[in-house]
Amino acid sequence: MTRLRLTLFLATAVAAAATLVLAPVAPAAPPAASPTSISAPVVGTLPGGGTFAGTFTPTRFFAQNGQLMVTGTLTGTLTDALGNAIGTVTQTVTTAVTATGTCPILDLTLGPLDLNLLGLVVHLDTVHLNITAQSGPGNLLGNLLCAVSHLLDNGNATNAVANLLNQIIARL
């Protein structure tokens, strides 16, 4: 489950970074990446039919105003509609991480139940009720229930997630 969340997290971070490819940004020196670092593919389309294909390699996670942020190196090639390479990108990108996923709300298992209601015999077999909230853009109720389910968490959850992700990157 943790590996799935990390994969979803990285995919979201990469998607956010891909939107920055077309924005004018001052060039920055990319940090050196280890040969066994995590990277995710990034693909996109350009106005006029061109494409972008490359990778995003996260180098650091941090919390900023309660929001999880990621800094990494985006590298790739821009091609025109005819497939001709028109440029390359190697740029440090910092963006907010917007993760989607599920939050467990209720997991209830009722054993078999036998009732005799004045001669009406009711038999209910095992019932397993599992309610999860799906968070993400446009999922108002899912977002609300996920937020409510974390009300008792300490206020440093975002910092803790950033620290754990940085530890994972350091070990790769």
C-alpha positions as a Markdown table, in Angstrom:
| # | Residue | x | y | z |
|---|---|---|---|---|
| 1 | Met | 0.0 | 0.0 | 0.0 |
| 2 | Thr | 2.9 | 2.4 | 0.8 |
| 3 | Arg | 4.6 | 1.6 | -2.5 |
| 4 | Leu | 1.3 | 2.4 | -4.3 |
| 5 | Arg | 1.0 | 5.7 | -2.5 |
| 6 | Leu | 4.6 | 6.6 | -3.3 |
| 7 | Thr | 3.9 | 5.7 | -7.0 |
| 8 | Leu | 0.7 | 7.9 | -7.0 |
| 9 | Phe | 2.6 | 10.7 | -5.3 |
| 10 | Leu | 5.5 | 10.6 | -7.8 |
| 11 | Ala | 3.1 | 10.4 | -10.7 |
| 12 | Thr | 1.2 | 13.5 | -9.4 |
| 13 | Ala | 4.5 | 15.3 | -8.9 |
| 14 | Val | 5.6 | 14.5 | -12.4 |
| 15 | Ala | 2.3 | 15.6 | -13.9 |
| 16 | Ala | 2.6 | 18.9 | -12.1 |
| 17 | Ala | 6.2 | 19.3 | -13.3 |
| 18 | Ala | 5.1 | 18.6 | -16.9 |
| 19 | Thr | 2.9 | 21.6 | -16.8 |
| 20 | Leu | 5.9 | 23.8 | -16.1 |
| 21 | Val | 7.7 | 22.8 | -19.2 |
| 22 | Leu | 6.1 | 25.6 | -21.3 |
| 23 | Ala | 6.4 | 28.3 | -18.6 |
| 24 | Pro | 9.3 | 30.6 | -19.0 |
| 25 | Val | 11.7 | 30.0 | -16.1 |
| 26 | Ala | 15.2 | 31.2 | -15.4 |
| 27 | Pro | 17.7 | 28.3 | -16.0 |
| 28 | Ala | 19.3 | 26.8 | -12.9 |
| 29 | Ala | 22.1 | 24.4 | -12.4 |
| 30 | Pro | 20.7 | 20.9 | -11.9 |
| 31 | Pro | 21.7 | 19.1 | -8.8 |
| 32 | Ala | 23.8 | 15.9 | -9.3 |
| 33 | Ala | 21.6 | 12.8 | -9.2 |
| 34 | Ser | 22.9 | 9.4 | -8.1 |
| 35 | Pro | 22.8 | 6.7 | -10.8 |
| 36 | Thr | 20.2 | 4.7 | -8.7 |
| 37 | Ser | 17.9 | 7.7 | -8.1 |
| 38 | Ile | 14.1 | 7.5 | -8.6 |
| 39 | Ser | 12.8 | 9.0 | -11.8 |
| 40 | Ala | 9.5 | 9.0 | -13.5 |
| 41 | Pro | 8.6 | 9.4 | -17.2 |
| 42 | Val | 7.0 | 12.7 | -18.3 |
| 43 | Val | 5.2 | 13.1 | -21.6 |
| 44 | Gly | 3.2 | 16.0 | -22.9 |
| 45 | Thr | 2.0 | 17.8 | -25.9 |
| 46 | Leu | 3.0 | 21.3 | -27.1 |
| 47 | Pro | 0.8 | 23.8 | -28.9 |
| 48 | Gly | 0.9 | 23.1 | -32.7 |
| 49 | Gly | 1.3 | 19.3 | -32.3 |
| 50 | Gly | 4.7 | 19.0 | -30.8 |
| 51 | Thr | 5.6 | 16.7 | -27.9 |
| 52 | Phe | 7.8 | 16.6 | -24.8 |
| 53 | Ala | 9.3 | 13.3 | -23.6 |
| 54 | Gly | 11.6 | 13.1 | -20.6 |
| 55 | Thr | 12.0 | 12.3 | -16.9 |
| 56 | Phe | 11.5 | 13.9 | -13.6 |
| 57 | Thr | 14.0 | 13.0 | -10.8 |
| 58 | Pro | 12.9 | 14.3 | -7.3 |
| 59 | Thr | 15.9 | 15.5 | -5.2 |
| 60 | Arg | 14.2 | 17.0 | -2.2 |
| 61 | Phe | 10.8 | 17.2 | -0.5 |
| 62 | Phe | 9.8 | 19.9 | 2.0 |
| 63 | Ala | 6.8 | 21.5 | 3.6 |
| 64 | Gln | 5.9 | 25.1 | 2.8 |
| 65 | Asn | 2.8 | 26.7 | 4.4 |
| 66 | Gly | 1.4 | 23.3 | 5.2 |
| 67 | Gln | 1.7 | 22.1 | 1.6 |
| 68 | Leu | 4.1 | 19.3 | 0.6 |
| 69 | Met | 6.5 | 20.5 | -2.1 |
| 70 | Val | 9.0 | 18.7 | -4.3 |
| 71 | Thr | 12.2 | 19.9 | -6.0 |
| 72 | Gly | 13.8 | 17.9 | -8.8 |
| 73 | Thr | 15.4 | 17.8 | -12.2 |
| 74 | Leu | 13.3 | 17.7 | -15.3 |
| 75 | Thr | 15.1 | 16.5 | -18.4 |
| 76 | Gly | 13.8 | 15.8 | -21.8 |
| 77 | Thr | 13.4 | 16.5 | -25.5 |
| 78 | Leu | 11.0 | 18.8 | -27.3 |
| 79 | Thr | 9.9 | 17.6 | -30.8 |
| 80 | Asp | 7.8 | 19.3 | -33.4 |
| 81 | Ala | 4.8 | 17.8 | -35.1 |
| 82 | Leu | 7.0 | 16.2 | -37.7 |
| 83 | Gly | 9.1 | 14.4 | -35.1 |
| 84 | Asn | 12.2 | 16.7 | -35.4 |
| 85 | Ala | 14.0 | 17.5 | -32.1 |
| 86 | Ile | 13.6 | 21.3 | -31.5 |
| 87 | Gly | 15.3 | 21.5 | -28.1 |
| 88 | Thr | 16.2 | 19.9 | -24.9 |
| 89 | Val | 15.3 | 20.7 | -21.3 |
| 90 | Thr | 17.4 | 20.2 | -18.2 |
| 91 | Gln | 15.9 | 22.3 | -15.4 |
| 92 | Thr | 15.4 | 22.3 | -11.7 |
| 93 | Val | 11.7 | 22.4 | -11.0 |
| 94 | Thr | 9.9 | 23.1 | -7.6 |
| 95 | Thr | 6.2 | 22.4 | -7.5 |
| 96 | Ala | 3.4 | 21.6 | -5.0 |
| 97 | Val | 2.5 | 17.9 | -4.6 |
| 98 | Thr | -1.2 | 17.2 | -5.0 |
| 99 | Ala | -1.8 | 13.6 | -4.1 |
| 100 | Thr | -5.0 | 11.8 | -4.7 |
| 101 | Gly | -5.9 | 8.5 | -3.0 |
| 102 | Thr | -8.2 | 6.9 | -0.6 |
| 103 | Cys | -8.8 | 7.3 | 3.1 |
| 104 | Pro | -10.3 | 4.4 | 5.1 |
| 105 | Ile | -13.5 | 5.7 | 6.9 |
| 106 | Leu | -15.2 | 2.6 | 8.2 |
| 107 | Asp | -14.4 | -1.1 | 8.1 |
| 108 | Leu | -17.1 | -3.1 | 9.9 |
| 109 | Thr | -17.7 | -6.8 | 9.9 |
| 110 | Leu | -20.9 | -8.3 | 11.3 |
| 111 | Gly | -21.1 | -12.0 | 12.0 |
| 112 | Pro | -24.1 | -14.1 | 11.0 |
| 113 | Leu | -27.3 | -13.0 | 12.7 |
| 114 | Asp | -30.4 | -15.1 | 13.3 |
| 115 | Leu | -33.6 | -13.4 | 14.4 |
| 116 | Asn | -37.0 | -14.9 | 15.2 |
| 117 | Leu | -39.5 | -12.1 | 15.0 |
| 118 | Leu | -42.8 | -13.6 | 16.2 |
| 119 | Gly | -42.5 | -16.5 | 13.8 |
| 120 | Leu | -40.7 | -14.7 | 11.1 |
| 121 | Val | -37.2 | -16.2 | 10.9 |
| 122 | Val | -34.5 | -13.9 | 9.5 |
| 123 | His | -31.0 | -15.2 | 8.8 |
| 124 | Leu | -28.4 | -12.6 | 7.9 |
| 125 | Asp | -25.0 | -14.0 | 6.8 |
| 126 | Thr | -21.7 | -12.3 | 7.4 |
| 127 | Val | -21.7 | -8.7 | 6.3 |
| 128 | His | -18.5 | -6.8 | 5.6 |
| 129 | Leu | -19.1 | -3.0 | 5.2 |
| 130 | Asn | -16.0 | -1.1 | 3.9 |
| 131 | Ile | -16.3 | 2.7 | 3.3 |
| 132 | Thr | -13.4 | 4.6 | 1.8 |
| 133 | Ala | -13.2 | 8.2 | 0.8 |
| 134 | Gln | -11.6 | 9.0 | -2.6 |
| 135 | Ser | -9.8 | 12.4 | -2.4 |
| 136 | Gly | -8.7 | 14.5 | -5.4 |
| 137 | Pro | -9.9 | 17.4 | -7.5 |
| 138 | Gly | -13.7 | 17.6 | -7.7 |
| 139 | Asn | -14.3 | 15.0 | -5.0 |
| 140 | Leu | -15.8 | 17.4 | -2.4 |
| 141 | Leu | -17.1 | 14.8 | 0.0 |
| 142 | Gly | -14.1 | 12.5 | -0.3 |
| 143 | Asn | -11.8 | 15.5 | 0.4 |
| 144 | Leu | -13.9 | 16.5 | 3.4 |
| 145 | Leu | -13.9 | 13.0 | 4.9 |
| 146 | Cys | -10.2 | 12.5 | 4.3 |
| 147 | Ala | -9.5 | 15.8 | 6.1 |
| 148 | Val | -11.9 | 14.9 | 9.0 |
| 149 | Ser | -10.3 | 11.5 | 9.3 |
| 150 | His | -6.9 | 13.2 | 10.0 |
| 151 | Leu | -8.2 | 15.9 | 12.5 |
| 152 | Leu | -6.4 | 14.2 | 15.4 |
| 153 | Asp | -3.1 | 13.8 | 13.6 |
| 154 | Asn | -0.3 | 16.1 | 14.9 |
| 155 | Gly | 0.2 | 19.4 | 13.0 |
| 156 | Asn | 3.6 | 18.3 | 11.6 |
| 157 | Ala | 2.3 | 15.6 | 9.3 |
| 158 | Thr | 3.5 | 17.4 | 6.2 |
| 159 | Asn | 7.0 | 17.8 | 7.6 |
| 160 | Ala | 7.0 | 14.2 | 8.6 |
| 161 | Val | 6.0 | 13.1 | 5.1 |
| 162 | Ala | 8.7 | 15.3 | 3.6 |
| 163 | Asn | 11.3 | 13.9 | 6.0 |
| 164 | Leu | 10.4 | 10.3 | 5.2 |
| 165 | Leu | 10.5 | 10.9 | 1.4 |
| 166 | Asn | 13.9 | 12.6 | 1.7 |
| 167 | Gln | 15.2 | 9.5 | 3.7 |
| 168 | Ile | 13.9 | 7.3 | 0.9 |
| 169 | Ile | 15.7 | 9.4 | -1.8 |
| 170 | Ala | 18.9 | 9.3 | 0.3 |
| 171 | Arg | 19.0 | 5.5 | 0.5 |
| 172 | Leu | 18.6 | 5.0 | -3.3 |
